[in-house]
Every structure is written in structure tokens, then in C-alpha cells.
């Protein structure tokens, strides 16, 4: 909702003779998705309302509605797709679902009704360690000479420079991530920190030597090479996941077309899940065509979107990492590097760029719904029965979230002035920088060298997958190649070290006994955030203090 409100009036507002958006981009944009700043009521969203005027809500209904349509299609596709794959992930592959295990363990009680974990000394030790850091900083809000503990500060302030040509690492400590990561299998933890450390030095070496790939005039440098490699690995993992799910999918199809009494799908029948998924995909595809995409571009875009969100859903369930982001995001950057722009119509390019914006399903780094749905199913456990209320509740939750977020942003923009950081979007820069490609003065063509790098990434993931299926001791999981993430390498390394040492010294029993410590660290961190927010609301309402970030 926040992103939609920022996007809707932006193209015309930020169009200028210097960026030539009015000549090249605006004629290609669907009018029903945007508002014109030539309307004084729209312009007031940037400058603020005069005293006594009311917010013109009605002009926002149409564009917000049409931006919400693909979001709802994505939500329902996620729900029905999760129905089709959940049994495979839960019963056959036995993914760990850390984000579901944590609240379930926290709610486990004995006869006295008190959660068992709260009776564990280790829980309170972990709680004290994280809460005390934030409490100390909260005291510093009043005692300004008290030095601040920066342990949990934003990753951009925790940079570790390796060298001039090397991407930095970050000494970011994130208790939420680390506590959930402790529930993740050690091979996944090892793979993530080991590969990303290796990838950091690989990218640095490519930068240092100036190595590029690509045909003449369209070279890909180190960062793009790594992205192509990782995206190839992601697509291979998605294909492999579908392949090993084939029996479960065949069963779901057989039950969907068979007698309803034999359909075991939950929380809706497999028949409903398949029909709902196909309709959702059809609605999303129709929306993409309506904003200007050609059929073949729409088809490939849908494949890339499926790979992105399927990968996020499954491997968030396997690792508990909500931050995982596939290289290439929603796919257009990879699409353009592989296939070029020569065969893309101007409207297909504009539509593809709009889809990359955070309006559709948010930023892939912080997307929540595809991650949440399988965990909701896991949380329900034996209570996951066939009931349409579950699906309806999830859809309504999304609609309520969009409505409240967009409504609050519209109100604040008219009240405070959107130019005060509320309606300023960087996505117009993405459109403006693509104008040479859109108008055809600069053209990229199909690139066999970049395709070879993409295929190399897929082959790399295939080999690692084969090694894991043949040798139980093989330590490297291909998921690390598909989801490169440097910001939390050190945090994950610390968790892997702690878990490995615990398993070696105390075995499985010691590992299980140590889990309350990490739950305590999560709860202490959340308590500190709540305390800081309350203090800010009472004593620092106009200023606030940083307490939590990615």
C-alpha cells in the first residue's frame, strides 16, 4: 500500500525535459493505474492541503484498486500453491519450519498453564543478554553522555572492508535471525556462510582483474556475473523441487478429478486448490498483458516470478530466514541480460520495469506473504482441516494491510505534504535510466556468453544436489548458491559455530536443552524493541531512536 501510493502520481510528477519521461514513458503507461498531477487534488498530495480542506479519497480508489488486483492474485496463488506442496514439504521432505516451531514451543505448557520454556534458566540468560543491550541504550536516551552499544545497529554501520575491489562483509548481529537460525540444519548454516564468503572473494577477484562476460557492447561485470550464476542455481532448485514432488502432485491431480470424498487436500480440497491456482495465474497474466506486456514476455515473466516466490516460500520454510532474496529479484534484470531488449516492445519493457517495483508483493528481501502461508499451515498442525475460513482470513488480512497502509500514507501526504519524504520514490529513476532501451536508441541482444554463465549456475546447483543425494556426508547445500546474502554471513557463522560445538560436546540432548537460550535471546530483543518504542512514543514522539533494522 505504501509503495502503491508513492507510485501512482509519480510518473507525471517526476517527468522533466531532462529525463524525457513525458515523451517516451508516459504515453506507454496505462491511465487507469496512475493519477495526473494536472489535477489540483492530486498535486495537493505533494504540497499538502490548505487548512480546512478534506482529503479527496475518491480519486485514489481506482488506481489503488487496480494495483491491488495483481497482489490479491499473487496472494491466492500463494495460498493454493501452498496447499499443493505443503504435504510434500512437511511430511516427505520434513522441512524444519523454524518460524512455526518457535511460537509452538513458546506456547507449550504444563498443568499449571505456565509456558514450559519460561521455567528454563537458559531462557532468562538469553533474554537478559539481548534485552540489557537495548535497555542500556534506552537509558542513554535520557543520559546523553552514556555511550551507546551499537551491537544491533543497522548493517550499513557494521561494514568490514576487505579490500578495494572486494564487496564488504557486515558484522550485523540480528537476534531474531540468529535465534531462528539455531533451529536450521547445520549443513544449511555451513553452506550459507561458507559459500557467501567464497562468493565475496570470487566477486572481488573478478573486479580486481576486470573480467567481464558478454558480447560486444553489453558486458556483464562481477556483480552481474554472480547474479546470473545464482539465478541459474535458483531455477534448477525449483525444477528439482517440482520433480521430487511429482508423486505428491500426481496424487493431488488424481484426487482433484476423482470423487470429492477421496480428496484429502487441506485447508481446501485439491480440486479447489488447482482451480484457484489456475484462476489466480490467469488473472495475474491478464493484468500483465493489460499493462502492455506481449504474450511471450508475460509467459516468461510468470515463470521467473514463480521461480522467485516458490524459492522464497520453500527455503524460508527450510531455513527460517525471512531475509532470503533470490539474485535477480523478480527476474527482469536477468531476463534483459539473457534475452536482450531487441525483441521487446517498448510497452513490454515499461510493464516489466513496473512489475519490479515494490508495489507488487513488496521488496523480495522483505516479502512476507509467500513466507507466512506455509508456516501458518504448520502452526495449525492437527487443526489444519478443510475450512474455507482459513483462506478467507488470509486474503482479508492482506486486503486489510494494504487498505490501512495506503490509507495512512494518503492521509499523511495530504496532511504533512508528500514532498516531505512521503511520496518520493526511486523507481522513477529506474524508468528514466531505461529510456534509451525503451525508445530503441540503445539495444541489447541475446547473449550466449551470459546464458553460459546462467547455465553454469544451474549446473553448479545440479552437481551439488547430486552429491547430496549420493553422499549423506556432503556438507554444501545448493541453496547457498541460489540465495547469496552477505549481510548476515558473520551472524550465521556464529550460530553455526555455536550449534556445531553444542552438538559435538553434548549431542542431540545438549542441543535440545540449549534451544531455550536462543528463544530467550529472541524474546529479550523483542522486549527491548517494545520498550524503546513505548519510551519514544511518550517522551520522543517527534524524534524516535533506531532500535531495529535489517
Protein Blocks (a to p, Z undefined) as FASTA:
>chain_A
ZZmmmmmmmmmmmgcfklommmmmmmmpcfklpccfkbmklmmmmnopaehiacdfklmm
mmmmmmmmmmmmmmmmmmmmmmmmmmmmmmmnopaklmlmmmmmmmpccfkopafklmpm
klmmmmmmmmmmmmmmmmmmmmmmbccdfklgcfklmcccfbfklccdddddcfklmmmm
mmpcfklmmmmmmmmmmmmmmmmmmmmnopaeddehiacdfklmmmmmmmmmmmmmmmmm
mmmmmmmmmmmmmmmmmcfklpcbdfbdfklmmmmmmmmmmmmmmmmmmnopafklmmmm
mmmmmmmmmmmmmmmmmnopakbccehijommmmmmmnommlpcfklmmmmmmmmpmklg
pafklcfklmmmmmmmmmnmmmlccdfklmmmmmmmmmmmmmmmmmmmmmmmmmnopkno
plgcfklmmmmmmmmmmnopaccdddfklmmmmmmmmmmmmmmmmmmmmmmklmbdfklm
mmgcfklmmmmmmmmmmmmmmmmmnommlmmmmmmmmmmmmmmmmmmmmmmmmmmmmmmm
mnopafbdZZ
